[in-house]
Amino acid sequence: MKTMLPPDALLAFDALARTASFTAAADLLACTKSHISQSVKRLEAELATLLVLRTTRRVSLTEAGIRLAVHAAALREMLQQSRRDIEGLQATVEGPLRISATQAFGQTILAPILVEFSLQYPAIRLELDTDHRLKNPIADGIDFCLRSRTVGDENLVARHLGLSQKRIYASASYLAQAGRLDHPCDLMSHRVLLELHQEQEGSWLLECEGKIEQIELHSQFSIDSYASTASAVAAGFGVALLPAYIAEPLVSKGEIQEVLPGWQPAPYPFYLVYPYHHPLPKKYEAFIQFVVPRIQARLQNNLSKPLQ
């Protein structure tokens, strides 16, 4: 099986064909005359034919050399065009961007921000993937992941966006018929909705002004979606922990309200995770500069201002 001709030798031959001088070819490629000479000899050995006629005054190509010079020039042009294409990609704000987020975060916080971003950068094609699976940007072909956990990989950047806070909510109709909630211990006598993964744990760890209460809970209803949990709370099923950014629209409409104000679990972080690049593509820079401060502001607002 014949091997591919060595590209570096072809580029050296192309320089010689263009300059008709070993010295000039070496100057063109910033290398030594011996490198040009050895490259030509390597090609002649590979092809078993003479490519260059050498005299004391000039260098000329044989018929085979003239034909090979066409292919060597095409290789040089292709490599130069590859560089121009990649540098152009780095310099322009265009092309596809794939973003992954949890369904709740994507729907409530990220999607409205991406609408603004898309209107400002119409040459970028956005794709938003929302599910519960923790994705690795490199393995899954994602440009940016927004998650409450990082992916342990030294090839990834994890930029801290802020903290999200969960609070305890119920509907007024439920509270009217279920009784008061004055202390976390009262939760044990109420209907409680748990996140599906919490069904295994069966407890909430709540804090208030340095006091900590771990409340053991049992529920007949567990849901794997914050949006569905919020709907069940608004429908009057019972009490649930919800991220403030999920509860905010329902609180504003009077469909649910915070209970046991001040008692809440520890806040949890959100990260923007993306593959390490140096330098960053321009579309990455544009996305980070536009999206990050808006997410940070939204998370800070929900963290610092209890919903009434």
C-alpha positions as CSV (number, residue, x, y, z in Angstrom):
1,M,0.0,0.0,0.0
2,K,1.5,3.3,-1.1
3,T,1.7,6.0,1.5
4,M,0.6,9.6,1.2
5,L,3.2,12.1,0.1
6,P,4.6,14.1,3.1
7,P,2.8,17.5,3.2
8,D,5.9,19.3,4.6
9,A,8.0,18.0,1.8
10,L,5.4,19.1,-0.8
11,L,5.3,22.6,0.7
12,A,9.1,22.8,0.5
13,F,8.9,21.6,-3.2
14,D,6.2,24.3,-3.9
15,A,8.6,27.0,-2.6
16,L,11.4,25.7,-4.8
17,A,9.1,25.6,-7.8
18,R,8.0,29.2,-7.3
19,T,11.4,30.6,-6.7
20,A,13.6,28.3,-8.8
21,S,16.3,28.6,-6.2
22,F,17.2,26.5,-3.1
23,T,18.4,29.7,-1.3
24,A,15.3,31.7,-2.2
25,A,13.0,28.8,-1.2
26,A,14.7,28.4,2.1
27,D,14.3,32.2,2.7
28,L,10.6,32.0,1.8
29,L,9.9,29.2,4.3
30,A,12.4,30.5,6.9
31,C,14.3,27.2,6.9
32,T,17.7,25.9,5.8
33,K,18.8,25.1,2.2
34,S,19.5,21.5,3.4
35,H,15.8,21.2,4.5
36,I,14.6,22.1,1.0
37,S,17.2,19.7,-0.6
38,Q,16.3,16.8,1.7
39,S,12.6,17.4,1.1
40,V,13.0,17.2,-2.7
41,K,15.2,14.1,-2.4
42,R,12.5,12.5,-0.2
43,L,9.8,13.2,-2.8
44,E,12.0,11.8,-5.6
45,A,12.6,8.7,-3.6
46,E,8.8,8.3,-2.8
47,L,7.9,8.8,-6.4
48,A,10.9,7.0,-7.9
49,T,11.4,9.8,-10.4
50,L,13.5,12.9,-10.9
51,L,11.7,16.1,-10.1
52,V,14.4,18.8,-10.3
53,L,17.3,19.4,-12.7
54,R,20.1,21.1,-10.8
55,T,22.9,23.2,-12.4
56,T,25.4,25.6,-11.0
57,R,23.3,28.6,-12.1
58,R,19.6,27.5,-12.0
59,V,17.1,25.0,-10.9
60,S,14.5,23.7,-13.4
61,L,11.7,21.2,-13.1
62,T,11.3,18.0,-15.0
63,E,8.0,17.1,-16.6
64,A,7.1,15.1,-13.5
65,G,8.2,18.1,-11.4
66,I,5.9,20.5,-13.3
67,R,2.9,18.2,-12.7
68,L,3.7,17.8,-9.0
69,A,4.1,21.5,-8.6
70,V,0.4,22.0,-9.5
71,H,-0.6,19.6,-6.7
72,A,1.9,21.2,-4.3
73,A,0.5,24.7,-5.0
74,A,-3.1,23.4,-4.5
75,L,-2.0,22.0,-1.1
76,R,-0.5,25.4,-0.1
77,E,-3.7,27.2,-1.2
78,M,-5.9,24.8,0.7
79,L,-3.9,25.2,3.9
80,Q,-3.9,29.0,3.5
81,Q,-7.7,29.0,3.0
82,S,-8.2,26.8,6.0
83,R,-6.4,29.4,8.1
84,R,-8.5,32.2,6.7
85,D,-11.7,30.3,7.3
86,I,-10.8,29.5,11.0
87,E,-9.5,33.0,11.7
88,G,-12.7,34.4,10.1
89,L,-14.8,32.1,12.4
90,Q,-12.9,33.4,15.4
91,A,-13.5,37.0,14.4
92,T,-17.2,37.0,13.5
93,V,-20.3,36.7,15.7
94,E,-22.2,34.0,13.7
95,G,-22.8,30.3,13.5
96,P,-24.6,27.8,15.7
97,L,-24.6,27.8,19.5
98,R,-26.0,24.7,21.4
99,I,-27.0,25.4,25.0
100,S,-28.1,23.0,27.7
101,A,-30.1,23.8,30.8
102,T,-32.5,22.2,33.2
103,Q,-36.1,22.5,32.0
104,A,-37.1,24.8,34.9
105,F,-34.1,27.1,34.5
106,G,-34.3,27.1,30.8
107,Q,-38.0,28.0,30.7
108,T,-38.1,30.5,33.4
109,I,-34.8,32.4,33.3
110,L,-32.7,31.5,30.3
111,A,-35.3,31.4,27.4
112,P,-36.3,35.1,27.8
113,I,-32.7,36.2,27.9
114,L,-31.9,34.1,24.8
115,V,-34.8,35.9,22.9
116,E,-33.0,39.2,23.6
117,F,-29.7,37.7,22.6
118,S,-31.1,36.3,19.3
119,L,-32.6,39.6,18.4
120,Q,-29.3,41.4,18.9
121,Y,-27.2,38.7,17.1
122,P,-29.4,37.4,14.2
123,A,-26.4,35.6,12.6
124,I,-26.2,33.2,15.5
125,R,-28.4,30.0,15.3
126,L,-29.5,29.0,18.8
127,E,-30.5,25.6,20.0
128,L,-31.7,25.2,23.6
129,D,-31.7,21.6,25.0
130,T,-33.6,21.2,28.3
131,D,-33.5,18.0,30.3
132,H,-32.5,16.7,33.7
133,R,-29.3,14.9,32.6
134,L,-26.0,16.5,33.5
135,K,-24.2,16.9,30.2
136,N,-20.5,17.2,29.4
137,P,-20.1,19.9,26.8
138,I,-17.2,18.1,25.0
139,A,-18.7,14.6,25.0
140,D,-22.2,15.8,24.1
141,G,-21.3,18.5,21.6
142,I,-22.7,21.4,23.7
143,D,-21.3,24.9,23.6
144,F,-22.7,26.0,27.0
145,C,-24.3,24.1,29.9
146,L,-26.1,25.9,32.7
147,R,-26.3,23.6,35.7
148,S,-26.2,23.6,39.5
149,R,-23.3,21.1,39.4
150,T,-20.0,21.2,37.6
151,V,-18.6,18.5,35.3
152,G,-15.2,17.4,36.6
153,D,-13.0,17.9,33.6
154,E,-9.8,20.0,33.3
155,N,-10.8,20.9,29.7
156,L,-13.9,22.7,30.8
157,V,-14.4,26.1,32.4
158,A,-17.0,26.4,35.1
159,R,-18.0,30.0,35.7
160,H,-20.0,30.7,38.9
161,L,-23.2,32.6,38.1
162,G,-24.7,33.0,41.5
163,L,-26.9,31.2,44.0
164,S,-30.5,30.0,43.7
165,Q,-32.8,29.9,46.8
166,K,-35.6,27.5,47.5
167,R,-38.5,28.6,49.8
168,I,-41.6,26.9,51.1
169,Y,-44.9,27.6,49.3
170,A,-48.5,26.6,49.6
171,S,-51.8,28.0,48.2
172,A,-54.2,30.1,50.3
173,S,-57.0,27.6,49.7
174,Y,-54.8,24.7,51.1
175,L,-53.8,26.7,54.2
176,A,-57.4,27.7,54.9
177,Q,-58.4,24.1,55.3
178,A,-55.2,22.5,56.5
179,G,-54.2,24.6,59.5
180,R,-51.4,26.9,60.5
181,L,-47.7,26.6,59.9
182,D,-45.8,28.3,62.6
183,H,-42.7,26.1,62.9
184,P,-41.0,23.6,60.6
185,C,-42.1,20.7,62.9
186,D,-45.7,21.6,61.8
187,L,-44.8,20.3,58.3
188,M,-45.1,16.7,59.5
189,S,-48.9,17.1,59.9
190,H,-49.3,18.6,56.4
191,R,-49.5,17.2,52.9
192,V,-46.0,17.7,51.3
193,L,-44.9,17.4,47.7
194,L,-41.3,16.1,47.3
195,E,-39.0,16.2,44.4
196,L,-38.7,12.7,43.0
197,H,-35.1,12.2,44.1
198,Q,-36.1,13.4,47.6
199,E,-38.5,10.5,48.1
200,Q,-35.4,8.5,49.0
201,E,-34.2,11.0,51.5
202,G,-37.5,12.0,53.0
203,S,-36.3,15.1,54.8
204,W,-35.8,18.8,54.5
205,L,-32.9,20.6,56.2
206,L,-34.0,24.1,57.0
207,E,-32.2,27.1,58.5
208,C,-33.3,30.3,60.1
209,E,-31.1,32.9,61.8
210,G,-28.6,30.3,62.8
211,K,-31.1,27.7,63.9
212,I,-31.3,24.4,61.9
213,E,-34.2,21.9,61.7
214,Q,-34.1,18.6,59.9
215,I,-37.7,17.6,59.2
216,E,-38.5,14.0,58.4
217,L,-41.3,13.9,55.8
218,H,-43.4,11.3,54.0
219,S,-45.4,12.1,50.9
220,Q,-47.9,10.3,48.7
221,F,-47.0,12.6,45.8
222,S,-43.5,13.1,44.3
223,I,-42.8,15.0,41.0
224,D,-39.6,15.3,38.9
225,S,-40.5,18.7,37.5
226,Y,-40.5,22.1,39.3
227,A,-43.1,23.4,36.9
228,S,-45.4,20.5,37.7
229,T,-44.8,20.8,41.4
230,A,-45.7,24.5,41.3
231,S,-48.9,23.7,39.4
232,A,-49.8,21.1,42.1
233,V,-49.2,23.6,44.9
234,A,-51.3,26.2,43.1
235,A,-54.1,23.5,42.7
236,G,-54.1,23.2,46.5
237,F,-52.5,19.8,47.1
238,G,-50.1,20.9,49.8
239,V,-46.7,22.4,50.6
240,A,-43.5,22.2,48.6
241,L,-40.0,23.6,48.3
242,L,-39.6,25.6,45.1
243,P,-36.8,27.7,43.6
244,A,-37.8,31.4,44.0
245,Y,-37.5,32.0,40.3
246,I,-40.1,29.3,39.6
247,A,-42.5,30.6,42.3
248,E,-42.3,34.3,41.5
249,P,-44.9,34.4,38.7
250,L,-47.4,32.4,40.8
251,V,-46.8,34.5,43.8
252,S,-47.3,37.7,41.8
253,K,-50.7,36.4,40.6
254,G,-51.7,35.4,44.1
255,E,-51.9,31.7,43.3
256,I,-49.4,30.6,46.0
257,Q,-47.6,32.2,48.9
258,E,-44.5,31.7,51.0
259,V,-45.0,29.9,54.3
260,L,-42.6,29.7,57.2
261,P,-40.8,32.8,55.9
262,G,-37.1,32.8,56.9
263,W,-37.0,29.0,57.1
264,Q,-35.2,27.7,54.0
265,P,-32.6,25.3,52.8
266,A,-29.1,26.5,52.0
267,P,-28.8,28.2,48.6
268,Y,-27.2,26.2,45.8
269,P,-24.9,27.5,43.0
270,F,-25.4,27.8,39.3
271,Y,-22.5,27.5,36.8
272,L,-21.9,28.3,33.2
273,V,-19.8,25.4,31.9
274,Y,-18.1,25.4,28.5
275,P,-15.1,24.0,26.7
276,Y,-11.8,25.8,27.3
277,H,-10.7,27.9,24.3
278,H,-7.8,30.3,24.0
279,P,-8.7,32.7,22.5
280,L,-12.4,32.4,22.8
281,P,-14.4,32.4,19.6
282,K,-16.2,35.8,19.1
283,K,-19.6,34.1,19.4
284,Y,-18.6,32.7,22.8
285,E,-17.5,36.1,23.9
286,A,-20.7,37.7,22.8
287,F,-22.8,35.0,24.5
288,I,-20.9,35.3,27.8
289,Q,-20.9,39.1,27.9
290,F,-24.6,39.2,27.1
291,V,-26.1,36.3,29.1
292,V,-23.9,36.1,32.3
293,P,-24.7,39.5,33.8
294,R,-28.5,39.1,33.1
295,I,-28.5,35.6,34.8
296,Q,-26.5,36.9,37.7
297,A,-28.9,39.8,38.2
298,R,-31.9,37.5,38.1
299,L,-30.4,35.0,40.6
300,Q,-29.4,37.8,42.9
301,N,-32.8,39.3,42.9
302,N,-34.5,36.0,43.8
303,L,-31.8,35.3,46.5
304,S,-32.1,38.7,48.3
305,K,-35.7,39.6,48.0
306,P,-38.3,37.2,49.7
307,L,-41.5,36.9,47.8
308,Q,-44.5,38.2,49.6
